[in-house]
Amino acid sequence: MATKLTTTVEQHCRALERATTQLKAYIDEASLRAAKATAHNTDTSQARTVTYPDAVRNAPPPHLATAFAQSQACRLQITIRPERDTTVTWQDLNDRETLTKVNIALAAAHENANDDKGPEELKARASQRTRNGALITHMTTADGAEWIQKPENMQTFLVVLGGNTTYTPHNYTVVADFVPVTFDPESPTVISKLEDNNGLKNRQVVSTRYIKPKE
């Protein structure tokens, strides 16, 4: 029994060592690619330090690459939920009829906005209903998905779509360790700088707060 237990522990240790070595190789490769990209796109006077987000974006490990792909897919999704104990207009429609109704509502929102800076294409490529009655719409472009999520545009879209419904944004909670006490979670300027330093789009961070009082 002792021999078997020792062998099992040794196997786990070797597996952990291999995983650690592989992760280090991923990070080293990512840093090298990011450094080459920086050197290629900027001259010596404009060179900057390669950040971790830069390295990961240039050569992400497989599990992060999958997460990035899923995140991009979520950016194209619009989720509409009916209020409790209400009947929605798409309840008795098939998938094709639902998609047609969604695109009519999108066109109405675009026309009502009269926005010269709106997306070139504002269409849905698919719409599916969930068991709890929600409607998930897959937009053709990320620009279109971002545009329709603006409150004033979404309001028109929901009115034309019909029924007592609400829009549910895709938000994710992330916990950051070792945040300096000088960080102001209510400052738009500070949040904007946080996004810029981490390669995020403007207003991609919806809100920030401390999970416990500052000490």
C-alpha positions in Angstrom: 0.0 0.0 0.0 2.8 2.4 0.9 4.6 1.7 -2.4 1.3 2.3 -4.4 0.6 5.5 -2.5 4.2 6.8 -3.1 3.9 6.0 -6.8 0.5 7.9 -7.1 2.0 10.9 -5.4 5.0 10.9 -7.7 2.7 10.7 -10.7 0.7 13.7 -9.5 3.9 15.6 -8.9 5.2 14.9 -12.4 1.8 15.8 -13.9 1.9 19.1 -12.0 5.5 19.8 -13.1 4.5 19.2 -16.7 1.5 21.5 -16.5 3.6 24.2 -14.9 6.3 23.9 -17.5 3.6 24.0 -20.3 2.0 27.1 -18.8 5.4 28.8 -18.5 6.1 28.0 -22.1 2.7 29.5 -23.1 3.5 32.8 -21.3 7.1 32.9 -22.7 5.8 32.4 -26.2 3.1 35.0 -25.7 5.6 37.5 -24.4 8.0 36.9 -27.3 5.2 37.3 -29.9 4.0 40.5 -28.3 7.5 41.9 -28.1 8.0 41.1 -31.9 4.7 42.7 -32.7 5.6 45.8 -30.7 9.0 46.1 -32.4 7.4 45.7 -35.8 4.7 48.3 -35.4 6.5 51.0 -33.4 9.9 52.6 -33.6 12.4 52.7 -30.7 11.1 56.0 -29.4 7.5 54.6 -29.2 8.3 51.2 -27.8 6.5 50.3 -24.7 6.6 47.6 -22.1 4.7 44.4 -23.0 1.8 43.9 -20.7 0.2 40.7 -19.6 -3.0 41.4 -21.7 -0.8 42.1 -24.7 0.9 38.7 -24.3 -2.3 36.7 -23.8 -4.0 38.3 -26.8 -1.0 37.5 -29.1 -0.6 33.9 -28.0 -3.4 32.7 -25.7 -3.3 29.3 -24.0 -5.9 26.9 -25.4 -8.3 27.4 -22.5 -8.1 31.1 -22.8 -8.6 31.0 -26.6 -11.8 29.1 -26.0 -13.0 31.6 -23.5 -12.2 34.5 -25.8 -14.2 32.8 -28.6 -17.2 32.3 -26.3 -16.9 35.9 -25.2 -17.0 37.1 -28.8 -20.1 35.0 -29.5 -21.8 36.5 -26.4 -21.2 40.0 -27.8 -23.5 39.1 -30.7 -26.3 37.9 -28.5 -29.3 39.9 -27.3 -31.5 38.3 -24.6 -35.1 39.5 -24.1 -37.1 38.2 -21.1 -40.9 38.5 -20.6 -42.2 39.8 -17.3 -43.6 37.2 -15.0 -47.1 35.9 -15.8 -47.3 37.7 -19.2 -47.8 36.5 -22.7 -45.3 37.4 -25.3 -46.0 38.0 -29.0 -43.5 35.3 -30.2 -44.9 32.5 -28.0 -46.9 30.9 -30.9 -44.5 31.7 -33.7 -42.0 29.3 -35.3 -38.3 30.2 -35.5 -38.5 31.8 -39.0 -41.5 33.9 -38.1 -39.8 35.0 -34.9 -36.7 36.0 -36.8 -38.8 38.0 -39.2 -40.5 39.8 -36.3 -37.2 40.6 -34.7 -35.7 42.1 -37.9 -38.9 44.3 -38.3 -38.4 45.6 -34.8 -34.7 46.2 -35.5 -35.5 48.1 -38.6 -38.0 50.2 -36.7 -35.5 51.1 -34.0 -32.9 52.1 -36.6 -35.4 54.3 -38.5 -36.7 55.9 -35.3 -33.1 56.7 -34.1 -32.2 58.6 -37.3 -28.6 58.0 -36.4 -26.1 58.8 -39.1 -23.4 57.1 -37.0 -25.4 53.9 -36.6 -24.2 50.5 -37.8 -24.0 49.7 -41.5 -25.9 46.5 -40.9 -28.5 46.0 -38.3 -29.9 42.5 -38.7 -30.4 39.3 -36.8 -29.3 36.0 -38.3 -31.1 33.8 -35.8 -33.5 33.9 -32.9 -34.2 31.1 -30.5 -36.6 30.7 -27.6 -35.6 29.2 -24.3 -37.7 27.0 -22.0 -38.3 29.8 -19.6 -39.8 32.0 -22.4 -36.7 34.2 -23.1 -35.8 35.1 -26.6 -32.1 35.0 -27.6 -31.3 36.9 -30.8 -27.9 36.4 -32.6 -26.9 39.6 -34.4 -24.9 39.6 -37.6 -22.3 42.1 -36.4 -20.9 43.2 -33.1 -21.5 46.9 -34.0 -25.2 46.1 -34.5 -25.4 44.3 -31.2 -23.7 47.2 -29.4 -25.9 49.8 -31.0 -29.2 48.1 -30.2 -28.2 47.7 -26.6 -28.2 51.4 -26.1 -31.2 52.3 -23.8 -32.9 54.6 -26.3 -32.6 52.1 -29.2 -33.6 49.1 -27.1 -36.7 50.9 -25.9 -38.0 51.3 -29.5 -37.0 47.7 -30.3 -39.0 46.3 -27.3 -42.1 48.4 -28.1 -42.2 47.2 -31.7 -41.4 43.6 -30.7 -44.5 43.7 -28.5 -45.3 42.2 -25.1 -44.2 43.2 -21.6 -40.5 42.4 -21.9 -37.1 43.5 -20.6 -33.6 43.4 -21.9 -31.0 41.4 -19.9 -27.4 42.5 -20.6 -24.6 39.9 -20.5 -22.5 41.1 -17.5 -19.9 39.2 -15.6 -18.5 39.7 -12.1 -14.7 39.7 -11.8 -12.8 39.9 -8.6 -9.4 41.7 -8.7 -6.8 41.2 -6.0 -4.3 43.7 -4.6 -6.2 46.8 -5.7 -4.6 50.0 -4.4 -6.6 51.9 -1.8 -6.3 55.0 -4.0 -8.6 53.4 -6.6 -11.9 55.2 -6.8 -14.6 52.8 -8.0 -17.1 55.6 -8.7 -14.8 57.7 -10.9 -15.5 57.4 -14.7 -12.0 58.6 -15.4 -10.4 55.9 -13.2 -12.6 53.2 -14.8 -11.7 54.5 -18.3 -8.0 54.3 -17.4 -8.5 50.8 -16.1 -10.1 49.7 -19.4 -7.3 51.3 -21.4 -4.6 49.7 -19.4 -6.1 46.3 -19.8 -7.0 46.5 -23.5 -10.8 46.8 -23.0 -13.2 48.9 -25.0 -14.7 52.1 -23.6 -17.6 51.4 -21.2 -16.9 47.7 -21.3 -16.6 47.8 -17.5 -20.1 48.5 -16.4 -19.3 49.3 -12.7 -16.8 48.7 -10.0 -17.0 48.5 -6.2 -15.0 47.2 -3.2 -16.3 43.8 -1.9 -15.4 45.0 1.6 -14.7 48.4 3.2 -11.2 49.8 2.6 -8.8 49.2 5.5 
